[in-house]
Amino acid sequence: MQDIMAEKQAKDFMTINRMMLAIFGFISILFSCNEDVPRDEIPYATFDDIRISLDLPAYNDLSFDGGYITLSQGVRGIIVYRENASTFHVYERNCSYRPYDACATVNVHSSELYMSDPCCNSSFNFKTGYPTGGPAQFPLRKYRSSLNGRILTIADEPAN
């Protein structure tokens, strides 16, 4: 009789252990699947529309594919990149990784093939603004732009 009770207690103990393990496993999976990465938003800066006449010598670098210029508007400045004759990308220079850090400023890399933040070592694609390396997980803020003839207009409205 005692053997039967000991066996029953052992089975009950094993059942409880399995249930506890299953509950613990479910909770672990539930919390580990949370892909929400904390995101510090890049601050906003308003500015009047910028109109660039692509015929002016000051903007000569925008006359060829892969050319770029930097402007002082925005939070930390703006990078204007020409993909082709009809497509321009305009990005905030404030890095998306820890944007409130004093050094979180994106520059065009010396190779002129991508943008980078020397503070956190993040790199960004010219055509998409998305990070290609480093700790940044979010794209740079892209500003809305439009081309009408040879006039490129940049608005302070985010395009992404």
ABEGO torsion letter per residue (X at the ends): XAAAAAAAAAAAAAAAAAAAAAAAAAAAAAAAABABBBBBBBBBBBBBBBBBBAABAAAAAAABBGBBBBBABEAAEBBBBBABAABBBBBBABBABGAABAABBBBBBAAGABBBBAAAGBBBBAAAGBBABEABABBBBBBBBBBBEABBBBBABBAX
